Amino acid sequence: MRDYLVTGCLAAIICYFLTPLIRGVALKSGAFVQLRSRDVHTAITPRWGGIAMWLSMAITFLIVGHLPLINSGMTGETLGIFEAGTFVMLLGALDDRFDLDAVTKFAGQALAAGILLLHGVQILWLPINGIYTLPPNIGQLITVVFVMLVINAVNFVDGLDGLATGIVAICASAFFVFSYVLAVSNGFNRAGAPSLITVMVIGMCLGFLVHNFYPAKIFMGDSGAMLLGLLLAASAITLTGQIDINAISNQSQRSTLVPLLLPFTILGIPLLDLGMAIVRRLRAGRSPFSADREHLHHRLLRMGNSQRRATFILYLWTVMFAAPTVVAAFEPLWVAFLLAVFIGALSLLLIFNTRRNRREHLLGVSSTS
């Protein structure tokens, strides 16, 4: 655990100090977007936060590569994940500066998934009624679709200052806890690579969040969203597609489902928001890709929540899905259920308290007028 803590702290420190430098470069290079009607921020803010994240990841790899526990996770798959992340970060950086069209971005994301495939990062089987070995072409197709889905889910949730960064940090923390238990406590060596990648993501996000939380001085942009999405997807694929289900005891076989479920449960809020947006826009006779101000974070803001409180509520909702999923892999289901209920109740208290304070404020204003 010490080596992982050193790795995460180092990634956080490096990202923290690099981000202001990248912010200055982004401003000089024109890597920012003009204010749009759907935006909640009121000042022009530079992007390219993903470049700072990537640099911190690369430097951290160079520094900690000699540590025994970290070195065991430096496999060919890890190299492939780094190369794919580099490619997709560069693609996102170009989009942050020049606003690439959707077809180009989707093609680039598919190509990044192809780089993962070349390095053996592929879903080989699914835990459906035991082991279902996928034909190579089907496994490759599912891998590409899965990578693109997670990348765009992370990109989609980037609607408030610090929201996507915090959600990814929570997601990576859940992955790290699960993979670390498998790799260290249960002796699954193949879980070393996702442990290394996810602890790196946690550090990158925490170091960047200091500059990205409300009021944000810099956005992660597509360079950050694509990089983080690919790293999460690759960790899930490595964990799900590579660990031998036969090596897991019957008592914990349900844990093989967790890496597959984690991206969907943790990203459940943005995926739900995406689905609601598509249905809403189609019903209104508009394109599903048209912008509006009806996303979950917009609704929380209209209820009287500040940006900070709305972001924290969405953090809680993410934890409400993520933590019970991991707990359910190693503990009785009722423990996971009670944990989800507790976190959900806490978020509801925050929402109702906001509505009550807003109502009392309006009554006070009307009584003095």
N, C-alpha and C positions, 0 to 999 in steps of 0.2 A: 504493500500500500504506500510505503514511503516514496518509492520511485514514481508512482502515479501522482502523488501529491506534489512532488517536485515538478513534474512535467506540467500539471495543470496550473500551478502557481507561476511557473516561468512563462507559459503561453499567455497568461493574463497580464503579467507585468510588461512583457514585450508589446502586446497589442495595445495596452494602455498608453505607452509612450510613443508608439508609432502612429497612432490614430491622428493626433493633431498635425503631424507632419503630412500625412496623406490628405488631410482636410485642406491644408494650404495648397497642395498640388492640385486637388480637385477644383478648387475655386479658380486657380489660374488657368486650368485647362478647360473650363466651361462644363465640367461634369456635374451639372445640377439641372433641376427642372423648374420651369416657371410655375407659379401657383395656379392650381386648377380648382374648379368649382367643388369637386368632391373631396379636396384635401382639407384636413383639419388644422394643419399648421399655417401660420400667418407670415412666415418669413422664408425667403429663398435659402435653402439648405443644401450643401454639397452632398454628393453621393461618393461612391468608391470606397465605402467602408470595408468591402470585401477584400480590397487590396491589402489593407492593414491586417486583416485576419489571416490572409494567405501568407504574408511575410512573417507574421508571428509563428505560424505553423511551421514554415520552412526553417526558420532560425532555431525554433525549439527542437525540431528533429535533429538538426546538426549538433546541438549542445548535449542532448540527453541520450543520443544513440548508443553511448557506451555503457549506460546503466544496465545491469543484468536483466532486470524484469522488463525494461523497455526494449532491450535488444532482442529478447525472445519474441516480441510482437512485431519486429521489423522484418516481415516476410515479403515475398514477391507480391502478395495481395496488397500489403500496405503500400508498396511502391506504386502499384497500379492505381490505388485509390488516390494517392498524391498526384499522379500524372493526370488522372481524369479530373480531379479537383482543380488543378492548374489550368487545364483547358477550359473548363466551364467558368472559372473565375475570369479568365481573359475575355470570354464571350460576353459575360455579364458586364464587364468593364466597358466594352465597346458599346453595349446597349445603353449603359448609363450615360455615355457621352453622345452617341449618335442616334439613339432610339431605333434599334433594329426592328424589322417587321416580325410578326409572330412566327411565320414559316421558318425564317432563318434561325430564330431562337429554338424552336422545336427541333429543327434538324441538328443544331449544335448540341442540344441536350441528348438526343439519340446517339450522336457520335461519341459523346462523353461516356455514355453507357456502353458503347462498343469498346472503348478503351478498357473499361472494367472487365468486359468479357475476355479480352485478349490476355488479361492477367489472371484469369480463372475465377474472378468474382462473379458468380452466377448461381442462380437458384437451381439446385440439382434435384431436389425432391420437396414434396410438401407433406406435412404430417396429417394426412387424411386417412382415418381408419388404419393407423399404422404408418407404413411407409409407402408413398406413391412416387416412384421414380419417374421423373419427367423426361420425355424424349428431348434430345439436345436442342432441336430447333424451337420446341415449345418453351423450354426453360430459358432460352435466350430471349425469346419474345416477351415472356413474362418479366424477365429482368429489366429489359429496356422500358417497358410500360411502367413498372414499379418505380424505377429511378425517375422517370419524367413526372410521375404523379406526385412523388414526395417533393421534388424540386419546385413544382408549381404550387403545391400546397403551402410551402414555406413562403414563397413569393406572394401568394394571395393574402396571407395573414398580416403582411407588413403594412398596417393601416394606421397605427398610432406610434408615437415615439416610444421606442424600447419594447414594443409588443412582440414582434417577431424574434428579436434577440433573446428576450426572456423566455419565450415559449420553446425556442430551440435549446436553450440552456436546460430547461426542465426536461425536455425530451432526451437530451444527451445524458443527463443525470440518471434518468430511469434506465437507459440502455447500459450505462456504466455499472450501475448497481447489479443488474441482472448478469451482464457478461463477466463482471469481476467475481461474483459468487460462483459461476460456472468454472471460470479459469483457475481461480485460486482455491476456493473452498472445495469444489468438486473435482478439480484436477483436469479440466478440459483445456488442453493447451491451445486448441484452435480458437478459443474465445479470447486469446491474448491480443490479436489484432483489433477487434472491435473495442476492447477495453482501452487500448492506446488511442485509437481515433476519437472515441467519445470523450475521454478525459481532456484531450486536446481541444475539442469543440467547446467543452465547458469553460476552459480557461480563456479561449478566444472570445467567447460571448461575454463573460464577466468583465474582461478588460475593456471590451468595446462598449458595454452597456453604460459605463460611467459617462461616456460622451454621447450616447444615443438615447438615454432616458430623458423624459420631459424636463425642460425644453431641450430638444435634441440639437447638438451642434453639427452632427453629421449623420447621414443615413447609410445603412448598409448597401442599399441599391441592389440591382440585380446581380452585381458581382458577389455580394455577400449572401443573398438569398439562394442563388444557384449553388454556390460553394457549400453552404451549410446543408442545403437539401440533399446534395449528392453525398456528402459525408455521412449523413444520417441513413440514407438509403443503402449505401455501401456497407455500413456497419450491420444493418439488419440482414442484408443478403448474406454477408460473410457468416453471421451467427446462425441464421436459419438454414442456409443452404449447405453449410459445411459440417456442422456438428452431427455426428452419427447418432441417430435416435436409438440404436440398439445399445449404445453405451450408457444410456440413461435408465435408471431403475424404474420399475413399474410405478413406484410410489410417486415419482416426479415427472411422469411422461407428459403431463399437461403443460410442463414448462417449455416443451418444444414449440408450443403454439405462441408463446409470448413474443419472440422476436418478430413473428409475422404479424401479430396483432398490435404491437406497440406503435408502429408508425400511424396506424389507423385510429387507435384510441387516443394517442397523444395529439395527433393532428385532427381529431374528431371535430373540434370547434371550427377551424377554417374549412374543413371539408363540408361540414353542415352548412356553414355560411355560404360556401360556393354553390351547393345544391339549391339552397333557398333562393339565391340570387338568380340562378338560371331559370328556375320555375317562375319566379316573380316577373322577370323580364319577358319571358316567352308569353306569359298570360297577358302582359301589357302590349304584346305585338312588337316588342323591340328585340334587338339582337342580344343574345345571352352574354356578349362581350362588351355591351355598352355599360358605361359607368353610372352609378347612382349613389345616393346617400342613405341607403337603407340597410347597410351591413350591421352586424351585431354591435360593433364599436360605435357606430353612428347612433344606434338606438339607446345604448347605454349613456351616451353623452346627452341625448335629448331628455333622458330621465333625470338629468341634473347632476350626473357624475362628472367630476373633473377628469381630465385626461389621465392623471395619475391613478385615480380610483378605478376608472374604467379598465385601465391596463391591469391593475392588480386583480380585479374581478376575473378577467380573462385568464390571468395566471392561475387563479384558484380553480377555474373550470378545467384548465389543462391538467393540473395536479389531480383533480378529481377523477380524470380518466386514466392518467399515467400511473400514479402510485398504486391503486388497487390492482391494476393489471400485473405489475411486478410482484406485489404481495401474493396474488392468487397463484403464482407459480410455485411458491414455497410454503405457503400457509393455507389453512382452511378457507374456503370461499366466504364463509360468514365474516371472517376478519376483514377481508377485502371489501365486502359489502358495507360493513359498519364504517370503515374508513371513508368510503365514497360518500356515504350519507352525512358524515360529520363535515367533510370539506364542502359538500353541496349546501348544507345548512349554514355554514359560515359565510359563503358567498351570498346567500339569500338575505342574511342579516345585514350585510353591507348594502345591498340594493334597497331593502326596505328602510334602512336608516337614512339613506340618501333621500328617498322619496318623502320621508317624514320631515327631515330638515328643510327640504325645499318647500313643502306645504306650510310649515311653520313660518318660514321666511316670507312667503307670499302673504300669509295672514297678517304678519307683522307690518308689512309694507302697506297693505290695504287699510289697516287700522290707524296708521299715522297719516294717511293722505286725506 
